[in-house]
Amino acid sequence: MTIVFWPVIPLFWIPVHFVTTFFKKLGLLTYIVPVILWLPVAYLIYRNGAFLIQYKIDIPLVLNIAGLFLLILGTLIHIWTARLLGLAGIIGVPEISTKIHENLVMEGPFSIIRHPTYLAHSFIFSGVFLITGVVTVGILTLVDLIVVNLIIITLEEKELLIRFGDEYKTYKERVPSRFFPWFRPG
């Protein structure tokens, strides 16, 4: 399931943050775009599922347990951030609609890092890898970490700066960590 559903993340968030003006004009029809793009990818993954999960690493029990902890922790953080953002916020409605105006969320995990939802799904992917040992999931976890940190967060922060202006600048100063809570840029 991790392998099948992961492509939705870049197929939705990269275009939405890259050409925000276009998707604001498209409005809720935006959600058709990632579905149309994702369906053939999901089909290919499904058709090649046996191949994608056949290569496994024998993960020691202690790392399996750490994986379970990461999976649970990631799920709990994801639920927490979803509750704070609300359904509209978690699925990106404010990014694509001129009619929805939400406040900048700065409490809970957002008071420690600016993008806890992405950290949560990275914990989830890492946990699934450590539990299953499926090499494809491990590769996907690394690809996700790179794509999220170098592309998606960068684009999202530009959009948030446009949407929230000085309030977001102040928030960035107060919460300097984008993704890793232990990394405080100089």
Sequence and secondary structure as in RCSB ss.txt:
>XXXX:A:sequence
MTIVFWPVIPLFWIPVHFVTTFFKKLGLLTYIVPVILWLPVAYLIYRNGAFLIQYKIDIPLVLNIAGLFLLILGT
LIHIWTARLLGLAGIIGVPEISTKIHENLVMEGPFSIIRHPTYLAHSFIFSGVFLITGVVTVGILTLVDLIVVNL
IIITLEEKELLIRFGDEYKTYKERVPSRFFPWFRPG
>XXXX:A:secstr
 HHHHTTHHHHHHHHHHHSHHHHHHHGGGGGHHHHHHHHHHHHHHHHTHHHHHH B    HHHHHHHHHHHHHHH
HHHHHHHHHHHHHHHTTHHHH SS       SGGGGT S HHHHHHHHHHHHHHHHH BHHHHHHHHHHHHHIII
IIHHHHHHHHHHHHTHHHHHHHHH   SS TT    
